[in-house]
């Protein structure tokens, strides 16, 4: 079953969206309430930031994980031997942000976090009772008051001529969190792995919003909602000389939330960050 492209304003949006997550781990929303003019402005602003030398002044704090992550500390996907060809900036509600960029990125965080909470309530409402009874608490209460939800500004620079042969913008991986919201990027490249093992390109049509299940929701739902493998491939030709930006919001529960008999949200996150080599 293909990823469903759901009209957010339709009467059956919640049902169709949740079905897509169940069947594929992904869903696409159109006519959603996020301000896409704001997104485009953020892409332009942060492209200048990543192209400047000022970014070094905002290097991340290893103890809090907020701030700028340069290419030399970029993630290495689980099972990969090469770091991803990317750099990024972590924005938390309490974290540091350059003054000139703060107003728009904070407003986007507010909008995306509110929508993410609504989508989580959709998922909760359409979870079968046998699965829902296994949740330690309601999905919506898992994020109530959470300060862990992460907005990441991702910058994939033009592919360097000396890049290792097997290095890619983002190697195949699954997200750690409950769900991820991703507005269409300024460049294509995102692919999702289908159940048949084939890689399928995810459209980057302006105005669309891509949502995927993360490992924490898979863990909490005992596999009912699958965390699907995805990647960002290197472009060919002229596209290889263009930068790519994206703006994923990773919805995280409060640290003490119990996901399963094996994990709390905090223990799961720390295990994965160690695997990624960032702590």
BAFI-3210 file (N, C-alpha, C; in Angstrom, 3 decimals, decimal comma, padded with zeros to 6 digits):
// residues 279
n [1|2|3|4|5|6|7|8|9|10|11|12|13|14|15|16|17|18|19|20|21|22|23|24|25|26|27|28|29|30|31|32|33|34|35|36|37|38|39|40|41|42|43|44|45|46|47|48|49|50|51|52|53|54|55|56|57|58|59|60|61|62|63|64|65|66|67|68|69|70|71|72|73|74|75|76|77|78|79|80|81|82|83|84|85|86|87|88|89|90|91|92|93|94|95|96|97|98|99|100|101|102|103|104|105|106|107|108|109|110|111|112|113|114|115|116|117|118|119|120|121|122|123|124|125|126|127|128|129|130|131|132|133|134|135|136|137|138|139|140|141|142|143|144|145|146|147|148|149|150|151|152|153|154|155|156|157|158|159|160|161|162|163|164|165|166|167|168|169|170|171|172|173|174|175|176|177|178|179|180|181|182|183|184|185|186|187|188|189|190|191|192|193|194|195|196|197|198|199|200|201|202|203|204|205|206|207|208|209|210|211|212|213|214|215|216|217|218|219|220|221|222|223|224|225|226|227|228|229|230|231|232|233|234|235|236|237|238|239|240|241|242|243|244|245|246|247|248|249|250|251|252|253|254|255|256|257|258|259|260|261|262|263|264|265|266|267|268|269|270|271|272|273|274|275|276|277|278|279]
n.u [000,853|000,648|002,126|-000,210|-001,642|-003,056|-005,829|-005,797|-008,024|-010,201|-013,093|-012,543|-009,871|-008,220|-008,567|-007,710|-005,089|-003,932|-004,211|-002,419|-000,004|000,031|000,190|002,441|004,235|004,554|003,028|001,401|000,449|-001,718|-002,935|-002,616|-002,224|000,254|002,448|003,694|005,031|006,509|008,200|009,699|011,027|012,567|014,255|015,761|016,974|018,523|020,184|021,993|023,146|024,464|026,311|028,050|030,819|030,096|028,669|030,276|030,496|028,313|028,472|027,475|026,423|027,690|026,471|023,839|022,964|022,059|022,275|024,835|025,917|028,754|030,079|032,076|031,277|028,965|026,176|026,633|024,986|023,306|024,970|026,315|029,432|030,377|030,273|027,329|026,761|026,336|025,330|024,027|021,550|020,368|017,321|015,740|013,002|014,133|016,642|019,672|019,670|020,665|020,210|019,164|017,805|015,925|013,152|011,501|012,105|011,308|008,566|007,835|008,442|006,496|004,096|004,441|004,792|002,324|000,649|001,751|001,067|-001,710|-001,842|-000,829|-002,906|-004,818|-003,694|-003,814|-006,599|-007,298|-006,029|-006,133|-008,046|-006,854|-004,174|-003,872|-004,337|-001,956|-000,307|001,569|000,561|-001,675|-000,995|-001,037|-000,626|001,961|003,572|002,830|003,802|006,424|009,867|011,614|011,128|012,434|013,520|015,113|017,354|018,409|021,211|022,387|025,257|026,516|027,616|030,814|033,824|035,713|034,373|033,924|033,437|031,264|029,812|026,876|024,168|022,295|022,439|020,676|018,209|016,271|013,993|014,271|012,241|008,715|006,831|007,699|007,656|007,878|008,274|008,016|011,129|013,606|014,848|014,734|015,273|014,742|013,991|011,978|011,894|010,146|007,902|008,535|011,184|012,086|013,273|011,565|010,952|010,152|007,781|008,669|006,897|005,932|004,408|003,463|003,357|005,304|005,011|006,362|006,573|008,346|010,915|010,229|007,414|006,861|007,942|006,306|003,812|004,087|004,965|002,798|002,521|004,776|008,206|009,670|012,312|014,363|016,095|018,417|019,368|022,297|022,322|022,385|024,304|023,655|022,233|023,785|025,436|024,009|022,794|020,879|018,119|016,313|013,636|012,980|010,736|011,102|009,152|009,223|008,679|008,270|011,136|010,758|008,731|007,289|008,005|007,950|008,345|011,033|012,179|012,438|011,599|013,858|016,019|015,937|016,474|019,099|020,527|020,315|021,531|024,150|024,772|024,702|026,903|027,043|027,027]
n.v [-001,208|002,190|005,269|007,419|010,428|012,844|014,991|017,446|018,866|017,285|015,250|012,629|012,664|012,036|009,260|008,200|009,136|007,873|005,217|005,145|005,538|003,184|001,226|001,902|003,407|006,017|009,185|011,678|015,047|017,466|020,848|021,657|023,422|024,739|027,511|027,974|029,942|031,036|028,864|028,816|031,242|030,713|028,706|030,252|032,117|030,453|029,196|031,198|031,396|028,872|029,154|030,981|032,148|032,618|030,579|028,853|029,979|029,125|026,516|023,262|022,274|019,616|018,531|019,334|019,219|021,219|023,697|024,300|021,750|020,742|019,443|017,562|016,283|015,124|012,847|009,284|006,872|004,042|001,067|002,077|003,059|005,542|009,046|011,073|013,366|016,178|019,029|020,596|022,260|022,345|023,113|023,819|024,433|025,804|026,375|027,815|030,298|032,118|035,658|037,023|035,068|034,063|034,813|033,865|031,095|030,256|030,779|028,995|026,589|026,666|026,493|023,997|022,208|022,349|021,318|018,760|017,677|017,521|015,651|013,434|012,947|012,143|009,704|008,327|008,169|006,437|004,092|000,612|-000,929|-003,070|-002,589|000,017|-000,313|-001,211|000,955|002,910|005,251|007,777|008,741|011,478|012,569|011,807|013,707|016,025|019,037|018,482|019,181|018,191|017,880|018,252|020,583|020,450|022,097|021,306|021,091|020,236|020,365|021,335|018,501|017,483|017,302|015,538|013,704|010,653|007,557|005,983|007,672|009,408|011,820|011,355|008,420|005,262|004,998|004,927|007,054|008,292|009,143|009,788|010,709|012,281|015,448|016,848|019,434|019,880|019,689|022,026|020,811|017,669|014,200|012,635|009,334|006,426|003,199|000,549|-002,158|-004,243|-003,978|-002,224|001,035|004,069|007,243|010,164|012,599|016,058|018,171|021,546|022,858|020,496|018,197|015,906|013,061|010,794|007,648|007,149|005,333|005,258|005,373|003,034|001,228|001,739|001,023|-001,613|-002,464|-002,043|000,400|000,966|001,852|003,289|002,683|005,200|007,488|009,983|010,573|011,112|013,702|013,876|015,319|018,768|019,232|018,236|020,256|021,996|023,159|021,491|021,976|021,106|020,720|019,131|018,267|016,613|014,762|014,346|012,433|013,182|012,685|010,710|009,079|005,913|003,675|000,965|-002,346|-002,520|000,026|003,479|006,754|008,340|006,492|005,116|007,120|007,911|005,566|005,359|007,760|007,297|005,208|006,618|008,174|010,729|011,297]
n.w [000,000|-000,923|000,410|001,845|000,628|002,317|002,733|005,012|005,842|005,372|006,221|006,977|007,603|009,857|010,194|007,673|007,598|009,862|009,094|006,943|008,320|009,807|007,798|006,281|007,766|007,164|006,304|004,296|004,400|003,035|002,580|005,193|008,393|008,754|008,247|005,228|003,872|005,897|006,382|003,999|004,259|006,510|005,487|003,696|005,436|007,139|005,336|004,789|007,305|007,602|005,638|006,581|008,634|011,198|012,363|013,816|016,310|017,647|018,402|019,421|022,737|024,435|026,706|026,701|024,110|022,378|019,763|017,227|015,070|013,564|010,375|011,014|013,303|012,605|012,401|012,393|010,809|012,249|011,646|009,487|007,953|007,446|008,169|007,856|005,120|006,109|008,089|011,041|013,130|016,402|017,839|020,770|023,094|025,242|024,387|022,883|020,310|017,439|017,549|015,269|013,942|015,563|015,980|013,798|013,768|016,279|016,115|014,101|015,400|017,427|015,926|014,573|016,682|017,945|015,926|015,708|018,182|017,837|015,744|017,034|018,768|016,922|016,128|018,531|018,904|016,900|017,414|017,820|020,447|021,821|021,437|022,415|025,148|026,034|026,173|028,456|029,338|028,062|024,660|024,135|026,683|027,116|025,921|027,090|028,302|027,662|027,274|025,522|022,836|019,634|017,258|014,292|012,227|009,199|007,097|004,059|002,415|-000,892|-002,763|-001,966|-003,959|-003,019|-001,500|000,299|-001,437|-000,595|001,000|001,994|001,939|003,994|005,554|005,444|007,914|010,994|012,745|016,134|017,844|018,767|016,648|013,531|011,995|008,823|006,700|003,143|001,523|000,163|-001,908|-003,689|-002,672|-000,438|000,474|001,032|002,462|001,211|002,188|000,566|000,243|-001,656|-002,619|-002,402|-003,824|-001,912|-002,483|-002,915|-003,005|-002,997|-000,081|000,974|003,751|005,425|007,416|009,727|011,481|014,500|016,342|019,061|019,164|017,796|019,643|021,911|020,916|020,511|018,031|016,358|014,994|012,537|012,547|009,942|007,652|006,239|003,987|002,724|-000,414|-002,486|-004,893|-008,543|-011,276|-011,966|-009,658|-007,635|-006,986|-005,531|-002,406|000,155|002,265|005,207|007,619|010,089|012,741|015,688|017,640|021,009|023,983|027,517|029,673|031,721|030,865|030,430|027,973|027,387|028,806|028,648|028,267|029,282|028,033|028,303|028,740|026,352|024,452|025,184|024,697|021,916|021,038|021,784|020,057|017,680|017,948|019,003|021,671]
ca.u [000,000|001,480|001,907|-001,399|-001,604|-004,338|-006,263|-005,951|-009,337|-011,270|-013,798|-011,917|-008,416|-007,544|-008,613|-006,853|-003,710|-003,479|-004,085|-001,168|001,081|-000,002|000,569|003,722|005,096|004,602|001,831|001,612|-000,699|-001,827|-003,899|-002,371|-002,213|001,574|002,720|004,790|005,846|007,446|009,193|010,597|011,856|013,535|015,254|016,639|017,755|019,483|021,189|023,028|023,834|025,369|027,355|028,862|031,750|029,506|028,064|031,201|030,279|027,108|028,728|026,591|026,859|027,518|025,628|022,440|022,690|021,479|023,260|025,319|026,706|029,500|030,165|032,999|030,600|027,678|025,790|026,916|023,801|023,559|025,329|027,076|030,839|030,707|029,405|026,466|027,251|025,382|025,536|022,682|021,394|019,292|016,526|014,836|012,307|015,005|017,994|020,236|019,431|021,131|019,150|018,565|017,048|015,101|011,705|010,834|012,268|010,445|007,179|007,622|008,409|005,186|003,085|004,667|004,579|000,878|000,104|002,220|000,223|-003,005|-001,685|-000,670|-004,251|-005,430|-003,147|-004,365|-008,021|-007,455|-005,265|-007,021|-008,101|-005,898|-002,858|-003,921|-004,278|-000,559|000,378|001,678|-000,320|-002,128|000,069|-001,051|-000,041|003,406|004,271|002,310|004,845|007,763|010,867|012,556|010,852|013,578|013,448|016,454|017,562|019,385|021,847|023,209|025,996|026,824|028,439|032,213|034,498|036,520|033,542|034,122|032,556|030,058|029,193|025,629|023,647|021,780|022,364|019,418|018,037|014,936|014,008|014,241|011,159|007,357|006,580|008,481|006,983|008,872|007,751|008,739|012,440|013,826|015,404|014,351|016,321|014,241|013,439|011,493|012,019|008,875|007,930|009,139|012,618|012,386|013,327|010,606|011,157|009,061|007,647|008,995|006,016|005,752|003,171|003,128|003,984|005,581|005,037|006,720|006,614|009,667|011,122|009,554|006,016|006,898|008,169|005,140|002,666|004,491|005,141|001,596|002,930|006,169|009,195|010,125|013,651|014,410|017,425|018,506|020,389|023,056|021,783|023,291|024,364|023,672|021,659|024,848|026,115|023,080|022,565|019,518|017,729|015,050|013,251|012,187|010,418|011,087|008,291|009,766|007,979|009,030|012,147|010,354|007,644|007,592|007,629|007,730|009,027|012,484|012,705|011,804|011,989|015,225|016,993|015,946|017,159|020,541|021,086|020,411|022,521|025,473|024,938|024,946|028,210|026,970|027,315]
ca.v [000,000|003,393|006,328|008,188|011,880|013,114|016,375|017,720|019,451|016,347|014,677|011,365|012,855|011,316|007,820|007,888|009,416|006,826|004,003|005,254|005,287|001,765|000,389|002,272|004,178|007,391|009,811|013,015|015,925|018,707|021,798|021,708|024,810|025,353|028,654|027,559|031,129|031,087|027,819|029,270|032,304|030,053|028,070|031,301|032,676|029,492|028,964|032,213|031,028|027,750|029,587|031,997|031,690|032,863|029,362|028,219|030,562|028,532|025,084|022,595|021,914|018,162|018,136|019,679|018,850|022,308|024,478|023,941|020,527|020,826|018,168|016,581|015,525|014,697|011,491|008,084|006,032|002,704|000,140|002,753|003,299|006,916|010,111|011,696|014,613|017,190|019,744|020,932|023,082|021,864|024,140|023,385|025,596|026,478|026,399|029,024|030,554|033,461|036,659|037,376|033,933|033,504|035,054|032,973|029,682|030,015|030,746|027,722|025,552|026,728|025,970|022,583|021,447|022,283|020,380|017,424|017,213|017,150|014,406|012,360|012,630|011,356|008,347|007,746|007,892|005,356|002,918|-000,446|-000,982|-004,061|-001,944|001,205|-000,705|-001,481|002,213|003,182|006,401|008,213|009,336|012,939|012,938|011,560|014,918|017,192|019,739|018,011|020,135|017,380|017,909|018,856|021,102|020,401|022,753|020,452|021,669|019,320|021,220|020,717|017,307|017,818|016,436|014,533|012,903|009,207|006,950|005,445|008,662|009,971|012,921|010,723|006,978|004,634|005,029|005,163|008,127|007,809|009,748|009,287|011,004|013,377|016,294|017,376|020,128|019,577|020,326|022,855|019,923|016,277|013,300|011,744|008,071|005,540|001,792|-000,154|-003,483|-005,163|-003,711|-001,232|002,430|004,908|008,668|010,899|013,871|017,285|019,188|022,674|022,889|019,220|017,888|014,478|012,611|009,389|007,024|006,934|004,106|005,280|004,991|001,610|000,521|001,891|000,340|-003,013|-002,720|-001,779|001,469|000,644|002,906|002,900|003,110|006,203|008,009|011,100|010,150|012,171|014,019|013,811|016,469|020,123|019,217|017,924|021,511|022,817|022,747|021,060|022,257|020,550|021,278|018,138|018,381|015,287|014,860|013,507|012,454|013,548|011,643|009,624|008,306|004,501|003,234|-000,478|-002,969|-002,396|001,384|004,782|007,628|008,794|005,422|004,804|008,206|007,865|004,402|005,659|008,811|006,661|004,474|007,599|008,758|012,153|011,432]
ca.w [000,000|-000,970|001,387|001,487|000,638|002,971|002,892|006,443|006,105|005,051|007,367|007,358|007,575|010,944|009,911|006,527|007,995|010,765|008,290|006,194|009,266|010,163|006,662|005,658|008,660|006,670|005,772|003,730|004,570|002,277|003,153|006,639|008,872|008,899|007,372|004,355|003,575|007,018|006,140|002,925|004,824|007,386|004,623|003,173|006,548|007,657|004,288|005,025|008,547|007,378|004,708|007,239|009,662|012,518|012,908|014,760|017,633|018,214|018,495|020,376|024,079|024,533|027,838|026,445|022,705|021,593|019,047|015,890|014,920|012,305|009,638|011,599|014,364|012,092|012,786|011,614|010,969|012,768|010,582|008,435|008,300|007,100|008,660|006,857|004,525|006,565|009,340|011,486|014,333|017,257|018,506|021,831|023,659|026,207|023,846|022,296|018,887|017,074|017,672|013,984|013,429|016,632|015,909|012,853|014,114|017,449|015,661|013,414|016,435|018,090|015,010|014,280|017,907|018,149|014,950|016,070|019,274|017,270|014,986|018,003|019,266|015,850|016,222|019,757|018,701|015,921|017,829|018,304|021,913|022,321|021,416|023,278|026,554|026,356|026,440|029,884|029,523|026,744|023,846|024,288|027,968|027,058|025,476|027,802|029,034|027,308|026,796|024,762|021,400|018,951|015,898|013,709|010,940|008,519|005,912|003,277|001,478|-002,183|-002,606|-002,231|-004,930|-002,329|-000,610|000,179|-002,430|000,022|001,885|001,474|002,747|005,217|005,352|005,858|009,366|011,539|013,736|017,515|018,616|018,554|015,236|012,958|011,000|007,903|005,524|001,911|001,442|-001,021|-002,927|-003,467|-002,197|000,593|000,004|002,080|002,094|001,286|002,803|-000,394|000,192|-002,689|-002,175|-003,107|-003,544|-001,268|-003,190|-002,178|-003,571|-002,074|000,678|001,589|005,029|005,536|008,810|009,852|012,798|015,056|017,101|020,359|018,958|017,481|020,913|022,781|020,304|020,322|016,611|015,558|014,076|012,212|012,278|008,620|007,248|005,182|003,702|001,783|-001,369|-003,156|-006,214|-009,693|-012,163|-011,418|-008,308|-006,680|-006,648|-004,770|-001,021|000,489|003,641|005,671|008,916|010,811|014,165|016,291|018,816|022,068|025,273|028,713|029,919|032,615|030,272|030,218|026,629|027,412|029,936|028,441|028,136|029,429|026,930|028,547|028,516|024,920|023,751|025,454|023,994|020,480|020,816|021,858|018,804|016,623|018,175|019,358|023,107]
c.u [000,879|001,176|000,714|-001,134|-002,982|-004,600|-006,582|-007,362|-010,489|-011,853|-013,092|-010,398|-007,710|-007,481|-007,664|-005,376|-003,163|-003,334|-002,788|000,033|001,170|000,559|001,975|004,703|005,186|003,208|002,181|000,317|-000,601|-002,927|-003,810|-002,209|-000,840|001,785|003,931|005,608|006,895|008,553|010,197|011,541|012,936|014,621|016,265|017,545|018,864|020,509|022,335|023,833|024,857|026,499|028,315|029,827|031,177|028,988|028,958|031,008|029,120|027,229|027,924|027,265|026,630|026,576|024,152|021,998|021,943|022,601|023,691|026,215|027,429|029,634|031,051|032,408|029,210|027,426|026,351|025,756|024,196|023,824|026,113|028,501|031,260|029,744|028,548|027,074|026,274|025,946|024,156|022,718|020,193|018,628|015,589|014,120|013,199|016,390|018,397|019,963|019,974|019,971|018,425|017,655|015,949|013,609|011,006|010,940|011,438|008,964|006,888|007,554|007,022|004,118|003,221|004,410|003,082|000,236|000,514|001,388|-001,152|-002,912|-001,498|-002,033|-005,046|-004,998|-003,748|-005,821|-008,247|-006,499|-006,236|-006,931|-007,068|-004,484|-002,828|-003,814|-002,850|000,247|000,433|000,820|-000,742|-000,987|000,130|-000,426|001,459|004,189|003,821|003,407|006,261|008,636|011,895|012,314|011,866|013,208|014,867|016,461|018,719|019,899|022,733|023,960|026,121|027,785|029,891|032,866|035,268|035,703|033,849|033,059|031,229|029,391|027,954|025,132|023,030|021,602|021,044|019,336|016,557|015,052|013,798|012,892|009,793|006,932|007,451|007,630|008,040|008,201|008,609|010,044|012,530|014,420|014,927|015,515|015,858|013,618|013,031|011,556|010,681|009,020|008,538|010,641|013,030|012,371|012,417|010,865|009,921|008,952|008,016|008,179|005,794|004,397|002,810|003,934|004,103|005,687|005,448|006,757|008,069|009,714|010,378|008,075|005,923|007,049|006,920|003,930|002,948|004,506|003,917|001,851|004,416|007,027|009,920|011,491|013,568|015,831|017,308|019,674|021,097|022,475|022,847|023,315|024,410|023,139|022,714|025,579|025,208|022,929|021,104|019,264|016,433|014,863|012,406|011,962|010,271|010,323|008,734|008,909|008,871|009,977|011,659|009,207|008,105|007,080|007,231|008,396|010,537|013,004|011,792|012,231|013,442|016,248|017,076|016,727|018,665|021,208|021,300|021,448|023,937|025,762|025,274|026,276|028,188|027,049|028,254]
c.v [001,245|004,347|007,169|009,685|012,358|014,605|016,604|018,192|018,482|015,718|013,430|011,455|012,014|009,821|007,446|008,101|008,293|005,499|004,003|004,992|003,804|000,906|000,665|002,945|005,639|007,869|011,188|013,806|017,120|019,560|021,840|023,164|025,450|026,443|028,328|028,751|031,326|030,054|028,256|030,357|031,717|029,373|029,113|031,852|031,713|029,069|029,959|031,867|029,927|028,105|030,591|031,369|031,849|031,586|028,699|028,744|029,894|027,014|024,461|022,343|020,409|017,725|018,393|019,374|019,951|023,070|023,839|022,704|020,580|019,461|017,131|015,817|015,088|013,235|010,435|007,133|004,647|001,746|000,756|003,005|004,744|007,890|010,644|013,004|015,733|017,903|020,230|021,742|022,565|023,010|023,469|024,628|026,437|026,763|027,726|029,075|031,945|034,455|036,919|036,279|033,479|033,663|034,050|031,508|029,330|029,930|029,439|026,576|025,507|026,102|024,461|021,716|021,297|021,285|018,949|016,836|016,779|015,822|013,214|011,969|011,862|009,892|007,620|007,323|006,708|004,189|001,847|-000,599|-001,949|-003,507|-000,792|000,838|-001,025|-000,201|002,453|004,377|006,845|008,870|010,845|013,367|012,678|012,822|016,167|017,823|019,314|019,156|019,444|017,409|018,795|019,327|021,166|021,126|022,020|021,124|020,605|020,160|020,570|019,549|017,646|016,818|015,302|013,693|011,420|008,586|006,505|006,405|009,260|011,060|012,423|009,242|006,438|004,553|005,089|006,287|007,554|008,072|009,107|009,469|012,193|014,113|016,960|018,095|019,811|020,374|021,219|022,045|018,501|015,463|012,315|010,503|007,223|004,105|001,088|-001,535|-004,531|-004,940|-002,694|000,180|003,283|006,375|009,287|012,255|015,056|018,439|020,303|022,603|021,583|018,984|016,371|014,123|011,149|008,937|006,862|005,685|004,090|004,915|003,517|000,782|000,564|001,136|-001,129|-003,400|-002,459|-000,676|001,288|001,876|002,532|003,489|004,128|006,746|009,251|010,790|011,363|012,434|013,891|015,150|017,792|020,164|018,941|019,177|022,464|022,257|022,332|021,374|021,540|020,907|020,269|018,515|016,964|015,359|013,837|013,577|012,957|012,393|010,458|008,776|006,868|004,092|001,765|-001,041|-002,774|-000,980|002,446|005,621|008,064|007,703|005,062|005,859|008,122|006,695|004,718|006,741|008,271|005,891|005,413|008,310|010,220|012,380|010,300]
c.w [000,000|000,162|000,943|001,601|001,081|003,044|004,367|006,774|005,872|006,322|007,882|007,428|008,632|010,664|008,787|006,848|008,868|010,035|007,503|007,102|009,611|009,021|006,157|006,604|008,287|006,291|005,245|003,904|003,638|002,913|004,684|007,084|009,021|007,846|006,496|003,855|004,666|006,823|005,079|003,434|005,730|006,568|004,121|004,276|006,988|006,608|004,449|006,281|008,297|006,413|005,338|008,240|011,067|013,170|013,957|016,179|018,378|018,346|019,641|021,723|024,235|025,650|027,578|025,015|021,937|020,909|017,736|015,919|013,570|011,626|010,308|012,777|013,909|012,441|011,831|011,854|011,464|011,607|009,447|008,909|008,056|007,766|007,523|006,370|004,867|007,779|009,772|012,782|015,106|017,995|019,501|022,390|024,561|025,631|023,224|020,797|018,570|017,034|016,356|013,430|014,385|016,408|015,010|013,271|015,344|017,041|014,930|014,421|017,084|017,207|014,820|015,502|018,186|017,191|015,280|017,203|018,786|016,525|015,922|018,594|018,210|015,962|017,418|019,561|017,770|016,182|018,309|019,822|022,482|022,366|022,416|024,756|026,995|026,578|027,945|030,288|028,135|025,980|024,043|025,609|028,013|026,703|026,209|028,655|028,692|026,800|025,910|023,261|020,692|017,553|015,361|012,369|010,263|007,257|005,279|002,241|000,109|-001,995|-002,931|-003,181|-004,253|-001,350|-000,799|-000,730|-001,816|001,003|001,217|002,409|004,051|004,931|005,897|007,384|009,717|012,570|015,132|018,185|018,364|017,104|014,830|011,937|010,144|006,744|004,311|001,854|000,213|-002,168|-002,643|-002,916|-001,139|-000,043|001,201|001,569|002,296|001,904|001,875|-000,548|-000,850|-002,097|-003,050|-002,789|-002,909|-001,953|-002,313|-002,737|-002,562|-001,368|001,355|002,864|005,152|007,018|008,827|011,306|013,228|015,922|018,430|020,234|018,583|018,762|021,781|022,248|020,017|018,845|015,749|014,537|013,782|011,971|010,994|008,290|006,117|005,050|002,832|000,854|-001,972|-004,532|-007,303|-010,422|-011,439|-009,988|-007,246|-006,225|-005,879|-003,358|-000,846|001,965|003,969|007,143|009,709|012,276|014,704|017,613|019,867|023,328|026,391|029,081|030,748|032,067|030,020|028,834|026,617|028,665|029,852|028,600|028,732|028,219|027,076|028,255|027,042|024,142|023,961|024,746|022,514|020,187|020,907|020,577|017,644|016,786|018,543|020,869|023,514]
res [x|x|x|x|x|x|x|x|x|x|x|x|x|x|x|x|x|x|x|x|x|x|x|x|x|x|x|x|x|x|x|x|x|x|x|x|x|x|x|x|x|x|x|x|x|x|x|x|x|x|x|x|x|x|x|x|x|x|x|x|x|x|x|x|x|x|x|x|x|x|x|x|x|x|x|x|x|x|x|x|x|x|x|x|x|x|x|x|x|x|x|x|x|x|x|x|x|x|x|x|x|x|x|x|x|x|x|x|x|x|x|x|x|x|x|x|x|x|x|x|x|x|x|x|x|x|x|x|x|x|x|x|x|x|x|x|x|x|x|x|x|x|x|x|x|x|x|x|x|x|x|x|x|x|x|x|x|x|x|x|x|x|x|x|x|x|x|x|x|x|x|x|x|x|x|x|x|x|x|x|x|x|x|x|x|x|x|x|x|x|x|x|x|x|x|x|x|x|x|x|x|x|x|x|x|x|x|x|x|x|x|x|x|x|x|x|x|x|x|x|x|x|x|x|x|x|x|x|x|x|x|x|x|x|x|x|x|x|x|x|x|x|x|x|x|x|x|x|x|x|x|x|x|x|x|x|x|x|x|x|x|x|x|x|x|x|x|x|x|x|x|x|x|x|x|x|x|x|x]
***
